[in-house]
Every structure is written in structure tokens, then in C-alpha cells.
């Protein structure tokens, strides 16, 4: 029938319009649509900058949405963990590695876009108590929790350096500041965390890098991504599309904005001076298209499987991503 192509064009156009345009009249009149949203770890300069830009430019309201931040996981203490509690947001900005790790443990969410900004993970020791990467046996590693992402990177470093997990001791502390204090107080010898987290917490620059993960896995590794709760994507796909569009509008603004505008926003966000803002901004990279790069997912998943961190059955490739919103690159 001749009206079908026209109808398809209208539906396609509707998917790209702000929420106020595709919501029913009653809902649009009632105000922006609420949904749960978290930007992931608030110490990540890339995701924090994206989130602040969206807020400062009032992009959520422009797109007819109102993000609501859920209560902190574990009441702020991450030593306890459950898949149900972890899956607490309709839309979330998170690390690809953490996503694959948690998905393998039963968290029912899926990657819908790739933000491009990446984290460089390091083994850190105190400069006054340096540790040789070739002599890790018997060392104590500070970790937030035994199921967390930093524990995953402890395992990756140990395997890359040929050290058995049985030859080290894990010291769960419950948080990033506690990890740093454990290292400073001599309760741990090593702390595995990202470069940006170390920059932010180590204002006295007392940390010393023992090794970095890119030495073993290369640079194309662990980008931050947009993750959607699978149920939300199935039942409210237009909402997820609009949330993704909002985040990517912020990404494109950052990409084209004067450098000083981004530095000023980082200085305000993290309460740092210009020099430290420059160091933080150097850790930010962007993918304005948001399209998912399958090769990166395959590389990370295969590495995790080869090193025994996950099984193929616990994280099938098809369950990790959904390209229905933006497609692939």
C-alpha cells in the first residue's frame, strides 16, 4: 500500500525528535520524563565533564527528560555487592570492562553507545616504599571490594606479570579514599586504580607507578560507554534513545568547545587549579558519533576469557551490546 513508506519515514523521524515531540500530549504537558541515571564513578574526568556539560547547557530539559540519581550502592560502602543492586539505573555511563565483568556476574544491562574516553590503569605504590613489578609475591593489594573492577585489574596485572593470585593478599577497604589511606598507612603495598583517580586523590604526588595496563593490552582498551538496563531498553526504547542523544550532544559540545571552557568546568567540578585541570583533561578522549566498536568489545572479552576472569557462557558476545540505537563503527 502506498502509505506505508510515508509512515515508516514519519516513525523514523519521530525517533530523532526531542521527547516533548514524541510523548503523548498529556505526558508532555506534565513535564519532563523522569528516569534513573548515573554517570558512573564520579572521579572520571570524561564522564563527569559530559554530565556537567549536559547540566550546564540544560540539555536534559531540552530533550524532555529529567534524570533522577538513585541511592548510592551499598549505602556508599562497596564491600557488599549483589547483581540486583548493581543494576540500579535505567541509563548509566560506565566502563566497558566493568560492564562485561558485572554482566558475567548476572547484572542485566547492555552497552548501547561508546563514549570513547578511556582509563589508564596502574599499579601504584608509595614513592617512599617503591615496589618492583617483578617482585609482587607476598604483597598486599588494596581493593574496594572482592567483586569490583579494581579486583578485576589486580587479576589482569598478576596474570600479565606471571604472578599467582595465591601469592598475594587482597585487602578490601570499601572505597577509593580508603584504598589510598590503606596504602599510605602501610596496610597495603599496592593499589590498582586509574591515572585520573590517582591524580585527584594524591595531591601531594606521593604515588609511584609500578606498571600500567596499556603496556600489556595496548591503547584500544576499556572505553567508557553508555549502558542501559535491558528491561528499560525493551519497554521504553524511545526514552533510551533520547537519553543517548542528550549525552552525545554534550560530547559534541565538549569536542568543539574552546579548551578553556572545558578546563574551567573541570576546575569547578573537581576544585582544582589550572595545572591539575590540564592533567585531568589530558586523560579525556571522545567519540562524538557514539557508535560501538565491536573489535574493542571482542578484544576485551577474549582477553578476560583467555585469562580465566570470565567464561564464554557467562558473557556471550551478543549479550554485551545492542546496536539498535546508533549502529556500529
C-alpha positions in Angstrom: 0.0 0.0 0.0 1.3 3.4 -0.9 1.0 5.0 2.6 3.5 2.5 4.2 6.8 4.2 3.1 5.4 7.6 4.3 4.5 6.0 7.7 8.0 4.5 8.0 9.6 7.9 7.3 7.4 9.5 10.0 8.3 6.9 12.6 12.0 7.2 11.8 11.8 11.0 12.1 9.9 10.7 15.4 12.7 8.6 16.9 15.1 11.6 16.4 12.8 14.2 17.8 13.1 15.6 21.4 10.9 13.7 23.9 8.3 16.5 24.0 7.6 15.8 20.4 7.0 12.0 20.7 5.4 11.8 24.1 1.6 11.8 24.3 0.1 15.2 24.8 -0.8 14.5 28.5 2.7 13.4 29.4 4.3 16.3 27.5 2.1 18.8 29.5 3.0 17.1 32.7 6.7 18.0 32.3 9.9 16.1 31.6 10.0 12.3 31.8 11.8 11.0 34.9 14.3 8.1 34.7 17.1 6.8 36.8 20.6 7.9 35.6 24.1 7.7 37.0 27.3 8.9 35.4 29.3 6.0 36.9 32.3 6.8 39.1 32.3 10.5 39.8 36.1 10.7 39.7 36.2 10.0 36.0 37.0 13.4 34.3 35.5 12.3 30.9 32.1 11.2 32.2 32.0 14.0 34.9 32.7 16.6 32.2 30.0 15.1 30.0 27.5 15.1 32.8 28.3 18.7 33.9 28.1 20.0 30.3 24.7 18.4 29.9 23.5 20.1 33.1 25.1 23.5 32.5 23.6 23.7 29.0 20.2 22.4 30.3 20.3 19.6 27.7 18.1 17.2 29.7 15.2 19.6 29.8 15.8 20.4 26.1 15.3 16.7 25.3 12.2 16.4 27.6 13.9 14.3 30.3 14.6 14.5 34.0 17.4 12.3 35.3 17.0 11.1 38.8 20.1 9.7 40.7 19.3 6.5 42.6 20.7 6.0 46.2 24.4 5.1 46.4 25.2 1.4 46.1 25.6 -0.3 49.4 24.9 3.0 51.2 28.3 4.1 50.0 30.3 1.1 51.2 31.0 -1.2 48.2 32.4 -4.2 50.1 28.9 -5.8 49.8 27.5 -6.4 46.3 24.6 -8.0 44.5 23.6 -8.1 40.8 20.2 -6.7 41.6 21.5 -3.7 43.4 24.2 -3.1 40.8 21.5 -2.8 38.1 20.1 0.3 39.6 19.8 2.8 36.7 17.8 2.9 33.5 20.8 4.6 31.8 24.3 4.7 33.1 27.8 5.9 32.0 30.2 3.2 32.9 33.5 1.5 31.9 33.3 -1.3 29.3 35.4 -3.6 31.4 33.2 -3.1 34.4 30.2 -3.7 32.3 31.5 -7.0 30.9 32.6 -8.1 34.4 29.3 -7.3 36.0 27.3 -8.7 33.1 29.1 -12.0 33.6 28.0 -12.0 37.2 24.3 -11.6 36.4 23.7 -7.8 36.0 21.1 -7.5 33.3 22.3 -4.4 31.4 23.7 -3.8 27.9 26.1 -1.4 26.1 24.2 1.0 23.7 26.9 3.5 22.9 30.7 4.1 23.2 31.8 7.5 24.6 35.5 7.0 23.6 37.1 8.3 26.8 39.4 5.7 28.3 41.1 5.0 31.6 44.7 4.0 32.0 45.0 1.6 35.0 48.2 1.5 37.0 49.8 -0.5 39.8 50.7 2.2 42.4 53.0 2.1 45.4 54.1 4.9 47.7 57.2 6.7 46.3 58.9 6.2 49.7 58.1 2.5 49.6 58.7 1.6 45.9 57.7 -1.9 44.7 59.3 -3.7 41.8 56.8 -5.1 39.3 58.9 -8.3 39.1 58.7 -8.8 42.9 55.0 -8.9 43.7 54.9 -12.2 45.6 53.8 -11.6 49.2 52.5 -8.1 48.5 49.2 -6.8 49.9 46.8 -5.2 47.3 44.1 -2.7 48.5 40.8 -3.2 46.7 37.4 -1.6 47.1 35.6 -5.0 47.1 36.3 -8.6 46.1 33.9 -8.5 43.1 34.8 -5.0 41.8 36.6 -3.6 38.8 39.8 -2.9 40.7 39.9 -6.5 41.8 39.5 -7.5 38.1 42.5 -5.3 37.2 44.5 -6.9 40.0 43.9 -10.2 38.4 44.8 -8.9 34.9 48.1 -7.4 36.2 49.1 -10.5 38.1 48.4 -12.8 35.1 50.3 -10.4 32.8 53.2 -10.4 35.1 53.1 -14.2 35.7 52.2 -14.0 39.4 49.7 -16.4 41.0 46.8 -14.9 42.9 47.6 -17.2 45.7 50.9 -15.4 46.2 49.3 -12.0 47.1 46.9 -10.8 49.7 43.8 -8.8 48.9 42.8 -6.0 51.4 39.1 -4.9 50.8 38.6 -1.4 52.1 35.2 -0.3 50.9 36.1 2.8 48.8 38.7 4.7 46.8 39.8 7.1 49.7 40.1 4.1 52.0 42.3 2.3 49.4 44.6 5.3 49.3 44.7 5.5 53.1 45.5 1.8 53.4 48.5 2.4 51.1 49.6 5.5 53.0 49.2 3.8 56.4 51.2 0.7 55.4 48.2 -1.6 55.5 48.7 -2.4 51.8 51.7 -2.3 49.5 50.0 -1.9 46.1 46.8 -0.1 44.9 45.4 -0.7 41.5 43.5 2.3 40.2 43.2 4.7 37.2 45.5 7.5 36.4 42.8 10.1 36.9 41.8 8.7 40.3 45.4 8.9 41.4 45.8 12.5 40.1 42.7 13.6 42.1 43.4 11.9 45.4 47.2 12.2 45.5 47.5 16.0 45.7 51.0 15.6 47.3 52.1 13.4 44.4 53.4 10.7 46.7 52.3 7.8 44.4 54.7 6.0 42.1 53.6 4.0 39.1 54.8 0.4 39.2 53.2 -0.7 35.9 50.4 0.4 33.5 47.9 -1.8 31.8 48.4 -0.5 28.3 51.9 -2.0 28.4 50.2 -5.4 28.3 46.9 -4.8 26.4 47.6 -1.8 24.2 45.7 1.5 24.0 42.4 0.3 22.4 41.0 -0.8 25.7 38.2 -0.2 28.2 36.4 2.9 26.9 33.6 4.4 28.9 30.2 3.5 27.5 26.5 4.3 27.8 24.8 1.3 29.4 21.0 0.7 29.5 19.0 -1.6 31.8 17.9 -4.3 29.4 14.3 -4.1 30.6 14.2 -0.4 30.1 15.6 -0.7 26.5 12.9 -3.3 25.7 10.0 -1.4 27.3 11.0 2.2 26.7 13.3 2.3 23.7 12.4 5.9 22.8 13.5 7.0 26.3 16.9 5.3 26.0 17.3 6.9 22.5 16.6 10.3 23.9 19.0 9.9 26.8 21.7 8.7 24.5 21.1 11.7 22.2 21.4 14.1 25.2 24.7 12.6 26.3 26.1 12.7 22.8 25.1 16.3 22.3 27.2 17.1 25.4 30.1 15.1 24.0 29.9 17.0 20.7 29.9 20.3 22.6 33.0 19.4 24.5 34.7 18.3 21.3 34.1 21.6 19.7 34.2 24.0 22.7 37.2 26.2 23.4 39.7 24.3 25.5 39.5 26.9 28.4 35.7 26.3 28.7 36.4 22.6 29.4 39.2 23.4 31.8 37.1 25.9 33.7 34.4 23.3 34.0 36.9 20.7 35.3 38.3 23.2 37.8 34.9 23.9 39.1 33.9 20.2 39.2 37.0 18.9 41.0 38.0 22.1 42.8 41.5 22.0 41.3 43.8 24.7 39.8 44.5 25.2 36.1 47.6 22.9 36.1 45.7 20.0 37.6 42.8 20.6 35.3 45.2 20.3 32.4 46.4 16.9 33.7 42.8 15.7 34.1 41.8 16.9 30.6 44.8 15.1 29.1 43.0 11.8 30.2 39.9 12.7 28.2 39.2 11.3 24.7 35.9 11.4 22.9 33.9 9.5 20.3 31.3 12.1 19.1 29.4 9.5 17.0 28.8 7.2 20.0 28.9 4.2 17.7 30.1 1.0 19.2 33.4 -0.6 18.0 32.9 -4.3 18.0 36.6 -5.0 17.8 37.2 -3.4 21.2 34.4 -5.4 22.8 35.8 -8.6 21.3 39.3 -7.8 22.4 38.3 -7.2 26.0 36.0 -10.2 26.2 38.6 -12.5 24.6 41.3 -11.3 27.0 39.1 -11.9 30.0 38.2 -15.4 28.8 41.8 -16.3 28.0 42.9 -15.2 31.4 40.1 -17.1 33.2 38.3 -14.0 34.5 35.0 -14.8 32.8 33.6 -17.8 30.9 32.2 -17.6 27.3 28.8 -18.7 28.7 28.7 -16.0 31.4 29.1 -13.1 28.9 28.0 -14.1 25.4 29.2 -11.5 22.8 25.6 -10.9 21.7 24.6 -10.1 25.2 27.2 -7.4 25.8 26.0 -4.8 23.3 22.9 -3.6 21.4 23.5 -1.6 18.2 19.8 -0.8 17.6 20.2 2.9 18.6 23.4 4.0 16.9 24.8 1.2 14.9 28.4 0.1 14.7 31.7 1.6 13.5 
